[in-house]
Amino acid sequence: MSLWSKPNPGRLREASFLLGLFKKLALSNIAFTFVLILLGSAVHIWEQSSSCFGWPLCLGGGASSFGPFPWVAWAHRLLASLVGGVTIVFSLTLYFKRKYLEERILKWSWWACVLVVFQGFLGAFGSKYAAPALISTIHLLFSMVFLCSLWGIYLGLSLQGEGPKAQTQDRMESPFNWGKILLGALFLQALWGGMARHSEDFLWHLVHRVWALVPLVVTALGFWWTRKSSRRPLTQRVTARTSSKNCNKGNVTAIHLGEIGRRQRRTTEAYFKYAAGSDEADDCQDRQIGEQLPQRENLGEAWALLLLTLLGQMGLGLWSVFRESAPIPRLLHLFFALLAVSLAFALSFKMKGAGGPKSLSLMRDLIELSKPRLTMLVILSAFVGMLLAPGNIHFGRGLMALAAIWVLVAGACALNCCMEKDVDEKMERTRTRALPSGRLSISTVLFVFIPLILFALALLWFGVNPLSALLGLSAVVIYLVAYTPLKKKSNWALFIGAVPGALPPVLGYAAVGGALDMLPLILFALIFVWQIPHFMAISLYLEDDYRRAALKTIPLVWGHRAARFQILFYSAFLLPLSLVPSFWGLATRGYFYVALLLGAFLCLCALRGVFPFKALPDERRWAKGYFWATLCYLPTLLIALLAFSPFI
């Protein structure tokens, strides 16, 4: 338990000093990050090392000198090292002083630490290999996410003195958290801007300019709802209830501090003294102090400032177009974008604290049906297939192919949930999902996802090539028509379901070249074999759920020992299969060593389930550990295949 949740009078001075110091450090790091992002944009504008209209085969091509200002690149790298070091040290300091802090501050600090390390690797990769525009755009987007994590630390530190938020459930009358919606719209606008900047197609420029109106509309709606709710009286009470006996001793038995406005907010010192029973609480009796809070007026001013910021950003964007992408308007355009993202994040943070809904229930349920973690792994394998394909693909067309594959996988997962609604109702792990719990109807899911699947197939056919569309259609049909019904009838459904699961890298490969050769077949075989022990491990540690749902799995049909031996067999078979790209000339020697180590590690994990070095106390615990081992194995192997490819 932190000191904040249970005040300690002996450490008030240290807590107040540290809280003030942490806020100053967080704000300084935010300022440095602003400058860092602007310097990165200046490097991109003047150096032009990432200007590449086709990818992936343009890595290292077209890089020019450092342009008219060579010091900008070195200043960017130096400041990036400073921000990274300060963020890591700051996160560690917050962790060691966690007794003074709330849990959410620690979560934001660790997110900042992870993001800054990821950004460092991404920046180094882009600098060394003159990465294409896709890497540059992702680098910018994640820099904005990193900036939001720093704001999360600062706002968490600023709001720490407000105490519990149990009395703030009804303060926001808006049905949506407009701050979160606006934040998503701004990130999409940044993505469209990067696509338009590096694309010669008029379509992406048109999408970017039309989409620029969406944040304005969301901001106007948020401002309108805020002003509408401010017309009603808002009263929160700060209640301190004490008994007369305890009051004479200066002990407060229960303190409920409602969220109050900026001017009415108690300082850290006052809160601790009040909670500890100092002179401010000597005269306390059973009482209720009510005060009208101007929270809506403060939020209304923030929404108005955000609206002006977006208008200024739009004006600077038009100025940049008329000046033919002059450097100064572009830098100012990015600066206003960073301001808008910061304000939107602060509003979403404040609206969450004011009792607004965390997210749209419908949207959250639809995203849950699409199985986002599985979808991300599929997109990674498809992206690796794209990068390994010989040939070139346009920046916009490549993103179009990835988006279409994403929609296909998400739609297939959602339709699979519709077909297995009765199965999910019987399983402990899935009975709270949207369909079995009744939050969504099957007709709603079909109405949303069937048009999306058809749209994705049409996008692949007309926007990419017919072969990728046919492969995508085959994956959806096999998954829904063959695999899903067969799960209740035969354990061979595992092998049938591995076919559509292994098609995404083939689909990504075909999206670039429009044809297939040996490399996509090897990728298909690798992922096909990998899925079998991976899902066997799942069926072992979730055996009770599968038994209740009457699904035919290998542990239930053939027994646990047979399942463990098959896991060992397929793990051992995966080892030589993963080395084939090295012998075929599709990967260098570095990949051979990485694949050998990964395969040996996976075999050892499987061997422990069959011939344990000591008594195995819990078979399910071993199966879950092996499941996580396979989950780390595949992305690492794909990244190694990409890093040690002779074609990149």
Solvent accessible surface area in square Angstrom, and as a share of the most:
residue,aa,sasa,rsa
1,M,191,0.85
2,S,22,0.14
3,L,15,0.07
4,W,12,0.04
5,S,74,0.48
6,K,140,0.59
7,P,38,0.24
8,N,57,0.29
9,P,82,0.52
10,G,73,0.71
11,R,98,0.36
12,L,31,0.15
13,R,214,0.78
14,E,73,0.33
15,A,5,0.04
16,S,18,0.12
17,F,135,0.56
18,L,19,0.09
19,L,13,0.07
20,G,29,0.28
21,L,67,0.33
22,F,2,0.01
23,K,63,0.27
24,K,143,0.61
25,L,71,0.35
26,A,1,0.01
27,L,83,0.41
28,S,52,0.34
29,N,2,0.01
30,I,5,0.03
31,A,56,0.44
32,F,90,0.38
33,T,1,0.00
34,F,22,0.09
35,V,74,0.42
36,L,24,0.12
37,I,11,0.05
38,L,42,0.21
39,L,31,0.15
40,G,20,0.19
41,S,23,0.15
42,A,5,0.04
43,V,22,0.13
44,H,29,0.13
45,I,11,0.06
46,W,58,0.20
47,E,20,0.09
48,Q,88,0.39
49,S,23,0.15
50,S,17,0.11
51,S,35,0.23
52,C,13,0.08
53,F,93,0.39
54,G,13,0.13
55,W,1,0.00
56,P,1,0.00
57,L,73,0.36
58,C,23,0.14
59,L,39,0.19
60,G,48,0.47
61,G,36,0.35
62,G,70,0.67
63,A,56,0.43
64,S,65,0.42
65,S,85,0.55
66,F,66,0.28
67,G,35,0.34
68,P,90,0.57
69,F,85,0.36
70,P,68,0.43
71,W,151,0.53
72,V,4,0.03
73,A,5,0.04
74,W,150,0.53
75,A,30,0.23
76,H,34,0.15
77,R,87,0.32
78,L,135,0.67
79,L,23,0.12
80,A,38,0.29
81,S,79,0.51
82,L,86,0.43
83,V,1,0.01
84,G,13,0.12
85,G,35,0.34
86,V,53,0.30
87,T,2,0.01
88,I,63,0.32
89,V,95,0.55
90,F,10,0.04
91,S,1,0.01
92,L,74,0.37
93,T,49,0.29
94,L,0,0.00
95,Y,81,0.31
96,F,141,0.59
97,K,63,0.27
98,R,108,0.39
99,K,78,0.33
100,Y,11,0.04
101,L,5,0.02
102,E,37,0.16
103,E,111,0.50
104,R,65,0.24
105,I,0,0.00
106,L,14,0.07
107,K,121,0.51
108,W,69,0.24
109,S,1,0.00
110,W,96,0.34
111,W,151,0.53
112,A,0,0.00
113,C,16,0.10
114,V,90,0.52
115,L,11,0.06
116,V,18,0.11
117,V,65,0.38
118,F,81,0.34
119,Q,20,0.09
120,G,45,0.43
121,F,147,0.61
122,L,25,0.12
123,G,25,0.24
124,A,62,0.48
125,F,79,0.33
126,G,14,0.13
127,S,63,0.41
128,K,158,0.67
129,Y,100,0.38
130,A,10,0.08
131,A,1,0.01
132,P,6,0.04
133,A,0,0.00
134,L,9,0.04
135,I,24,0.12
136,S,28,0.18
137,T,5,0.03
138,I,52,0.26
139,H,48,0.22
140,L,52,0.26
141,L,30,0.15
142,F,71,0.30
143,S,12,0.08
144,M,3,0.01
145,V,56,0.32
146,F,7,0.03
147,L,0,0.00
148,C,9,0.05
149,S,2,0.01
150,L,2,0.01
151,W,45,0.16
152,G,0,0.00
153,I,1,0.01
154,Y,45,0.17
155,L,29,0.15
156,G,0,0.00
157,L,1,0.01
158,S,24,0.16
159,L,12,0.06
160,Q,2,0.01
161,G,7,0.06
162,E,5,0.02
163,G,11,0.11
164,P,73,0.46
165,K,56,0.24
166,A,78,0.61
167,Q,69,0.31
168,T,1,0.01
169,Q,116,0.52
170,D,126,0.65
171,R,2,0.01
172,M,15,0.07
173,E,63,0.28
174,S,4,0.03
175,P,65,0.41
176,F,70,0.29
177,N,7,0.04
178,W,18,0.06
179,G,0,0.00
180,K,80,0.34
181,I,58,0.30
182,L,0,0.00
183,L,27,0.13
184,G,36,0.35
185,A,7,0.05
186,L,8,0.04
187,F,41,0.17
188,L,70,0.35
189,Q,14,0.06
190,A,18,0.14
191,L,44,0.22
192,W,49,0.17
193,G,18,0.18
194,G,11,0.11
195,M,3,0.01
196,A,5,0.04
197,R,78,0.28
198,H,8,0.04
199,S,5,0.03
200,E,128,0.57
201,D,64,0.33
202,F,139,0.58
203,L,98,0.49
204,W,27,0.09
205,H,53,0.24
206,L,79,0.39
207,V,45,0.26
208,H,38,0.17
209,R,113,0.41
210,V,86,0.49
211,W,68,0.24
212,A,16,0.12
213,L,94,0.47
214,V,49,0.28
215,P,1,0.01
216,L,25,0.13
217,V,85,0.49
218,V,13,0.08
219,T,0,0.00
220,A,47,0.37
221,L,70,0.35
222,G,0,0.00
223,F,67,0.28
224,W,124,0.44
225,W,55,0.19
226,T,2,0.01
227,R,94,0.34
228,K,73,0.31
229,S,2,0.01
230,S,21,0.14
231,R,176,0.64
232,R,143,0.52
233,P,109,0.69
234,L,24,0.12
235,T,74,0.43
236,Q,24,0.11
237,R,111,0.41
238,V,12,0.07
239,T,8,0.05
240,A,4,0.03
241,R,138,0.50
242,T,6,0.04
243,S,53,0.34
244,S,87,0.56
245,K,144,0.61
246,N,46,0.23
247,C,7,0.04
248,N,131,0.67
249,K,142,0.60
250,G,4,0.03
251,N,75,0.38
252,V,24,0.14
253,T,83,0.48
254,A,37,0.29
255,I,35,0.18
256,H,79,0.35
257,L,7,0.04
258,G,4,0.04
259,E,2,0.01
260,I,12,0.06
261,G,1,0.01
262,R,178,0.65
263,R,222,0.81
264,Q,64,0.28
265,R,64,0.23
266,R,75,0.27
267,T,84,0.49
268,T,22,0.13
269,E,81,0.36
270,A,23,0.18
271,Y,17,0.06
272,F,3,0.01
273,K,94,0.40
274,Y,9,0.03
275,A,19,0.15
276,A,34,0.26
277,G,17,0.17
278,S,38,0.24
279,D,124,0.64
280,E,94,0.42
281,A,0,0.00
282,D,76,0.39
283,D,128,0.66
284,C,2,0.01
285,Q,126,0.56
286,D,107,0.55
287,R,71,0.26
288,Q,100,0.45
289,I,77,0.39
290,G,40,0.38
291,E,56,0.25
292,Q,130,0.58
293,L,4,0.02
294,P,48,0.30
295,Q,4,0.02
296,R,1,0.00
297,E,72,0.32
298,N,44,0.22
299,L,8,0.04
300,G,2,0.02
301,E,118,0.53
302,A,26,0.20
303,W,0,0.00
304,A,36,0.28
305,L,98,0.49
306,L,0,0.00
307,L,50,0.25
308,L,117,0.58
309,T,10,0.06
310,L,6,0.03
311,L,88,0.44
312,G,26,0.25
313,Q,10,0.05
314,M,54,0.24
315,G,38,0.37
316,L,23,0.12
317,G,17,0.17
318,L,94,0.47
319,W,102,0.36
320,S,11,0.07
321,V,71,0.41
322,F,162,0.68
323,R,132,0.48
324,E,151,0.68
325,S,59,0.38
326,A,14,0.11
327,P,45,0.28
328,I,99,0.50
329,P,2,0.01
330,R,42,0.15
331,L,31,0.15
332,L,70,0.35
333,H,42,0.19
334,L,17,0.08
335,F,69,0.29
336,F,58,0.24
337,A,11,0.09
338,L,0,0.00
339,L,60,0.30
340,A,0,0.00
341,V,3,0.02
342,S,8,0.05
343,L,39,0.19
344,A,0,0.00
345,F,14,0.06
346,A,31,0.24
347,L,5,0.02
348,S,7,0.04
349,F,22,0.09
350,K,31,0.13
351,M,1,0.01
352,K,104,0.44
353,G,8,0.08
354,A,1,0.00
355,G,20,0.19
356,G,8,0.08
357,P,56,0.35
358,K,136,0.57
359,S,50,0.32
360,L,62,0.31
361,S,56,0.36
362,L,99,0.49
363,M,101,0.45
364,R,121,0.44
365,D,4,0.02
366,L,21,0.10
367,I,88,0.45
368,E,72,0.32
369,L,2,0.01
370,S,15,0.09
371,K,48,0.20
372,P,58,0.36
373,R,213,0.78
374,L,73,0.36
375,T,1,0.00
376,M,102,0.46
377,L,34,0.17
378,V,18,0.11
379,I,18,0.09
380,L,51,0.25
381,S,5,0.03
382,A,0,0.00
383,F,40,0.17
384,V,1,0.01
385,G,0,0.00
386,M,0,0.00
387,L,19,0.09
388,L,3,0.02
389,A,1,0.01
390,P,78,0.49
391,G,33,0.32
392,N,90,0.46
393,I,8,0.04
394,H,47,0.21
395,F,0,0.00
396,G,0,0.00
397,R,117,0.43
398,G,0,0.00
399,L,28,0.14
400,M,37,0.17
401,A,0,0.00
402,L,21,0.10
403,A,49,0.38
404,A,1,0.01
405,I,2,0.01
406,W,108,0.38
407,V,43,0.25
408,L,7,0.03
409,V,27,0.15
410,A,12,0.09
411,G,0,0.00
412,A,9,0.07
413,C,3,0.02
414,A,0,0.00
415,L,21,0.10
416,N,4,0.02
417,C,3,0.02
418,C,13,0.08
419,M,89,0.40
420,E,17,0.08
421,K,60,0.26
422,D,66,0.34
423,V,4,0.03
424,D,6,0.03
425,E,82,0.37
426,K,97,0.41
427,M,6,0.03
428,E,104,0.46
429,R,117,0.43
430,T,2,0.01
431,R,105,0.38
432,T,95,0.56
433,R,48,0.17
434,A,0,0.00
435,L,1,0.00
436,P,23,0.14
437,S,56,0.36
438,G,59,0.57
439,R,119,0.43
440,L,16,0.08
441,S,55,0.35
442,I,64,0.32
443,S,77,0.49
444,T,47,0.27
445,V,0,0.00
446,L,66,0.33
447,F,164,0.68
448,V,44,0.25
449,F,12,0.05
450,I,73,0.37
451,P,69,0.43
452,L,71,0.35
453,I,12,0.06
454,L,110,0.55
455,F,125,0.52
456,A,1,0.00
457,L,27,0.13
458,A,44,0.34
459,L,45,0.22
460,L,0,0.00
461,W,111,0.39
462,F,167,0.70
463,G,21,0.20
464,V,18,0.10
465,N,26,0.13
466,P,64,0.40
467,L,53,0.26
468,S,0,0.00
469,A,5,0.04
470,L,91,0.45
471,L,27,0.13
472,G,1,0.01
473,L,80,0.40
474,S,47,0.31
475,A,18,0.14
476,V,15,0.09
477,V,68,0.39
478,I,49,0.25
479,Y,38,0.15
480,L,18,0.09
481,V,104,0.60
482,A,41,0.32
483,Y,41,0.16
484,T,7,0.04
485,P,54,0.34
486,L,50,0.25
487,K,36,0.15
488,K,85,0.36
489,K,153,0.65
490,S,29,0.19
491,N,14,0.07
492,W,145,0.51
493,A,3,0.03
494,L,33,0.16
495,F,32,0.13
496,I,62,0.31
497,G,12,0.12
498,A,1,0.01
499,V,41,0.24
500,P,12,0.07
501,G,25,0.24
502,A,0,0.00
503,L,18,0.09
504,P,10,0.06
505,P,0,0.00
506,V,6,0.03
507,L,6,0.03
508,G,0,0.00
509,Y,7,0.02
510,A,0,0.00
511,A,4,0.03
512,V,18,0.10
513,G,44,0.42
514,G,34,0.32
515,A,62,0.48
516,L,74,0.37
517,D,69,0.36
518,M,75,0.34
519,L,6,0.03
520,P,0,0.00
521,L,95,0.47
522,I,10,0.05
523,L,0,0.00
524,F,52,0.22
525,A,32,0.25
526,L,2,0.01
527,I,5,0.02
528,F,48,0.20
529,V,11,0.06
530,W,10,0.04
531,Q,12,0.05
532,I,2,0.01
533,P,0,0.00
534,H,10,0.05
535,F,78,0.32
536,M,2,0.01
537,A,0,0.00
538,I,24,0.12
539,S,7,0.05
540,L,1,0.01
541,Y,41,0.16
542,L,31,0.16
543,E,9,0.04
544,D,52,0.27
545,D,8,0.04
546,Y,29,0.11
547,R,129,0.47
548,R,117,0.43
549,A,2,0.02
550,A,66,0.51
551,L,8,0.04
552,K,91,0.39
553,T,21,0.12
554,I,4,0.02
555,P,4,0.03
556,L,55,0.28
557,V,70,0.40
558,W,125,0.44
559,G,28,0.27
560,H,61,0.27
561,R,144,0.53
562,A,34,0.26
563,A,0,0.00
564,R,41,0.15
565,F,76,0.32
566,Q,31,0.14
567,I,0,0.00
568,L,32,0.16
569,F,123,0.51
570,Y,37,0.14
571,S,0,0.00
572,A,47,0.36
573,F,97,0.41
574,L,1,0.01
575,L,39,0.19
576,P,72,0.45
577,L,29,0.14
578,S,0,0.00
579,L,18,0.09
580,V,42,0.24
581,P,0,0.00
582,S,25,0.16
583,F,153,0.64
584,W,145,0.51
585,G,47,0.45
586,L,21,0.10
587,A,9,0.07
588,T,59,0.34
589,R,170,0.62
590,G,21,0.21
591,Y,0,0.00
592,F,47,0.20
593,Y,110,0.42
594,V,41,0.24
595,A,0,0.00
596,L,68,0.34
597,L,127,0.63
598,L,31,0.16
599,G,2,0.02
600,A,42,0.32
601,F,107,0.45
602,L,1,0.00
603,C,24,0.14
604,L,101,0.50
605,C,29,0.18
606,A,0,0.00
607,L,59,0.29
608,R,82,0.30
609,G,2,0.02
610,V,12,0.07
611,F,117,0.49
612,P,55,0.34
613,F,150,0.62
614,K,148,0.63
615,A,91,0.70
616,L,46,0.23
617,P,110,0.69
618,D,64,0.33
619,E,37,0.17
620,R,98,0.36
621,R,179,0.65
622,W,13,0.05
623,A,0,0.00
624,K,98,0.41
625,G,41,0.39
626,Y,2,0.01
627,F,27,0.11
628,W,127,0.45
629,A,10,0.08
630,T,0,0.00
631,L,53,0.26
632,C,84,0.50
633,Y,4,0.01
634,L,5,0.03
635,P,30,0.19
636,T,61,0.36
637,L,1,0.01
638,L,1,0.00
639,I,96,0.49
640,A,7,0.06
641,L,1,0.01
642,L,40,0.20
643,A,74,0.58
644,F,74,0.31
645,S,8,0.05
646,P,69,0.43
647,F,105,0.44
648,I,75,0.38
